[in-house]
Amino acid sequence: MLEGIDALIALEKFGTVSEAAIRLRLTQSAISKRIQALQRIIGFQLVEPDGRRIRLTAPAIEFLERARPLVADLRGLTGSVQEGAASDFSIALADSIASSWGPGVIKRALHGLRGVSVRLHAHRSVLLIESVRLGRYHIGLSTDLPAAKDLIHYPVIDEPLVLVNSGLGTKAVRNQPLISIEPSSATWSAIEPQIRAHHPQLLARSLVPVETFSATVQMVKAGFGDGLVPLGLALEMDLDRRCYREIRGVSRHISLVTRKTVSQLANFRLLRERLVQESAAYFSSAGAGT
């Protein structure tokens, strides 16, 4: 039943079986079978056609609203973190953080924290938030804006964005295309208003959207345009400092998200404080803004 609810949530969020399958890393057939099995269990229709997309029926929407907290509690029974005992937290990282500074900073934050261990996972931010909400993970390190009102959000750091010169040149070349994360991403939604306010000339360029920041760097290396990427990725890929510059006033908000029951644990508070400290230390030692 839980698998069916997961599939239904993905359909609600993304609107098509194909997109839901991609996000859950399943086949379209598997998504359809899970929805059908859930319909048989609960006894009413869950989805209906909406042009080329699919939408949830009114009873399905009501069902999900009631099911979400129950699903989180059920998962908590098998993956609970107990106060006063050794704490093993599952942490989901936004994929762009997982592919750059996140794992190293978490490892340093754990140093000296007795009785605290973590298991790391990586997802797109939109799936990460839903996974924490449903209890698959205790904590998320997210680039998404703090919109989920049923979760607790703790600010970690605002990570600067940098512009990397095409071909990793040490001098900027005018009129280059701008390669960056796709407009449908959480990060672009957050930084686009900042760019428009402080650097509107960047938005006048031809925009080449890609799915990952790592792909952006590889395309920039090959000389296909300038790249807009998070500072941490430039640092972890050991790019020459002369080939990029910080874009003043443009940063992405990094936050920890968790459920209320986890946020109240003493070991979570200790881990959160250390993560904030180590994140600040990482970007401070990197000389952000130079």
C-alpha positions in Angstrom: 0.0 0.0 0.0 2.9 2.4 0.8 4.3 1.9 -2.7 0.9 2.8 -4.2 0.7 6.0 -2.1 4.2 7.0 -3.2 3.2 6.5 -6.8 0.0 8.5 -6.3 1.9 11.4 -4.7 4.3 11.4 -7.7 1.4 11.6 -10.1 -0.1 14.4 -8.1 3.1 16.4 -8.3 4.2 15.7 -11.9 1.0 15.0 -13.7 2.1 12.2 -16.0 2.9 8.5 -15.5 6.2 9.0 -17.5 7.4 11.8 -15.3 6.4 10.1 -12.1 8.3 7.0 -13.2 11.4 9.0 -13.9 11.3 10.7 -10.5 10.7 7.4 -8.6 13.2 5.6 -10.8 10.6 3.0 -11.9 9.0 2.0 -15.2 5.7 3.5 -16.3 4.2 0.0 -16.1 5.3 -0.2 -12.4 3.7 3.1 -11.6 0.4 2.1 -13.3 0.3 -1.3 -11.5 0.9 0.4 -8.1 -1.9 2.8 -8.7 -4.3 0.0 -9.8 -3.4 -2.1 -6.8 -4.1 0.9 -4.4 -7.4 1.5 -6.1 -8.4 -2.1 -5.5 -7.5 -1.8 -1.8 -9.3 1.4 -1.1 -12.2 0.8 -3.5 -12.6 4.0 -5.4 -11.0 5.7 -8.5 -7.9 7.6 -7.9 -7.0 9.2 -11.2 -8.7 10.5 -14.3 -7.6 11.9 -17.7 -6.9 15.6 -17.9 -6.0 16.2 -21.6 -2.6 14.6 -22.1 -2.0 14.6 -18.4 -3.6 12.8 -15.4 -5.1 14.4 -12.4 -6.2 13.0 -9.1 -9.9 12.6 -8.4 -11.4 14.6 -5.5 -11.6 11.5 -3.2 -7.9 10.8 -4.0 -6.8 14.3 -3.0 -8.7 13.9 0.3 -7.2 10.4 0.8 -3.7 11.8 0.3 -4.2 14.6 2.8 -5.2 12.0 5.4 -2.6 9.4 4.4 0.6 11.6 4.5 1.0 11.9 8.2 0.0 8.3 8.8 2.6 7.1 6.2 5.3 9.1 8.0 4.4 7.6 11.3 4.4 4.1 9.9 7.8 4.6 8.4 9.0 6.0 11.7 8.1 2.8 13.5 10.8 1.0 11.5 13.3 3.7 11.2 13.0 5.7 14.5 15.8 7.7 16.1 15.6 7.3 19.8 16.4 10.0 22.3 19.3 9.1 24.7 20.6 6.3 22.4 23.0 6.1 19.5 21.3 8.0 16.7 21.5 6.8 13.1 20.1 9.5 10.9 19.2 9.0 7.2 20.0 12.2 5.3 18.9 13.0 1.8 21.1 15.6 0.0 20.0 17.6 -3.0 21.9 16.1 -5.9 23.9 19.2 -6.6 25.1 19.3 -2.9 25.8 15.6 -2.9 28.0 16.0 -6.0 30.0 18.8 -4.5 30.7 20.0 -0.9 27.9 18.2 1.0 29.5 14.8 1.9 32.8 16.3 3.0 31.1 18.9 5.2 28.8 16.2 6.8 31.8 14.0 7.5 33.6 16.8 9.3 30.5 17.7 11.2 30.3 14.1 12.5 33.9 14.3 13.9 33.7 14.1 17.6 29.9 13.6 17.8 29.7 10.4 19.8 26.8 8.1 19.2 25.7 9.9 16.0 26.0 8.3 12.6 24.4 9.0 9.2 23.4 7.3 6.0 23.5 9.5 2.9 21.2 9.5 -0.1 20.9 11.9 -3.0 17.8 13.2 -4.9 16.4 16.1 -6.7 15.1 18.7 -4.2 11.5 18.3 -5.1 11.6 14.5 -4.4 13.8 15.0 -1.3 11.2 17.2 0.3 8.4 14.7 -0.3 10.6 11.9 1.0 11.3 13.6 4.3 7.6 14.4 4.6 6.7 10.8 4.1 9.3 9.5 6.6 11.7 7.8 4.1 14.5 10.0 5.5 14.9 11.8 8.8 16.6 14.9 7.4 17.0 16.6 4.0 19.8 19.1 3.0 17.8 21.0 0.5 18.1 23.8 -2.1 14.4 24.2 -2.2 12.6 27.3 -0.9 11.0 26.7 2.6 7.4 26.2 1.4 6.5 22.9 3.0 4.6 24.1 6.1 4.4 20.7 7.7 8.2 20.4 7.9 10.7 22.3 10.0 13.2 24.3 8.1 16.6 25.4 9.5 18.9 27.7 7.5 22.4 26.4 6.9 24.1 28.8 4.5 23.5 30.9 1.4 25.9 29.5 -1.2 27.1 32.0 -3.7 26.8 31.5 -7.5 29.8 32.0 -9.7 30.2 32.6 -13.5 32.8 30.3 -15.1 34.4 31.5 -18.2 34.0 29.5 -21.4 36.8 27.1 -22.0 38.0 27.9 -18.4 39.7 30.9 -19.8 41.2 33.5 -17.4 39.6 36.4 -19.3 35.9 36.8 -20.0 34.8 36.8 -23.6 31.7 38.9 -24.6 28.4 37.5 -26.0 28.9 33.9 -24.8 25.8 31.7 -24.2 24.9 31.2 -20.6 24.8 27.6 -19.5 23.0 26.8 -16.2 20.5 24.7 -14.5 17.1 24.2 -16.1 14.3 26.8 -15.4 12.1 24.1 -13.8 14.6 23.5 -11.0 14.2 24.8 -7.5 17.6 26.6 -7.7 16.7 28.5 -10.9 13.4 29.6 -9.4 15.3 31.0 -6.4 18.2 32.7 -8.3 16.4 34.1 -11.3 14.8 37.0 -9.5 18.2 37.8 -7.9 19.8 37.8 -11.3 17.1 40.0 -12.8 17.5 42.5 -10.0 21.3 42.7 -9.9 22.7 41.3 -13.2 19.9 41.6 -15.9 22.5 41.5 -18.6 23.0 37.8 -17.9 19.4 37.1 -18.7 19.8 38.9 -22.1 22.1 36.1 -23.2 21.1 32.9 -25.0 20.3 30.5 -22.2 21.4 26.8 -22.5 19.5 24.9 -19.8 20.9 21.6 -18.5 19.7 19.1 -15.9 22.8 19.2 -13.6 25.4 21.7 -12.6 28.1 19.1 -13.2 27.0 19.0 -16.8 27.2 22.7 -16.9 30.9 22.6 -15.9 31.7 20.0 -18.5 30.1 22.0 -21.3 31.9 25.1 -20.1 35.2 23.2 -20.2 34.6 22.3 -23.8 34.0 26.0 -24.7 30.3 26.0 -25.4 29.6 29.0 -23.3 29.9 30.6 -19.8 28.5 28.6 -16.9 26.5 29.7 -13.9 27.2 27.2 -11.0 27.3 27.1 -7.2 30.6 28.1 -5.7 31.0 24.7 -3.9 31.0 22.9 -7.2 33.7 25.1 -8.6 35.8 24.5 -5.5 35.3 20.7 -5.4 36.2 20.4 -9.1 39.3 22.4 -8.4 38.8 25.0 -11.0 41.4 27.7 -11.4 40.2 30.7 -9.4 41.1 32.9 -12.3 38.5 31.3 -14.5 35.4 32.3 -12.5 34.0 35.1 -10.5 31.3 35.4 -7.9 28.0 36.9 -9.0 27.4 39.5 -6.3 23.9 39.3 -4.8 23.1 35.9 -6.3 23.1 32.9 -4.0 21.0 29.8 -3.3 19.5 29.1 0.1 20.6 25.8 1.7 18.5 24.5 4.5 17.9 21.4 6.7 14.4 20.1 6.6 12.9 17.5 9.0 9.8 16.5 10.8 8.9 18.0 14.1 9.5 14.7 16.0 13.1 14.5 14.7 13.7 18.2 15.2 13.1 17.8 19.0 15.9 15.2 19.4 19.0 16.4 21.2 21.3 14.6 18.8 19.6 16.2 15.9 20.2 19.6 17.4 23.9 18.8 17.9 24.2 17.6 14.4 22.4 20.6 13.0 24.7 23.0 14.9 27.8 21.2 13.7 26.6 21.2 10.1 26.0 25.0 10.2 29.4 25.6 11.7 31.2 23.3 9.2 29.3 24.8 6.2 30.3 28.3 7.3 33.9 27.2 7.8 34.1 25.6 4.4 33.0 28.6 2.4 35.0 31.0 4.7 38.2 29.1 4.1 37.4 29.0 0.4 37.6 32.8 0.3 34.1 33.3 -1.1 33.9 36.6 -2.9 37.5 36.7 -4.0 
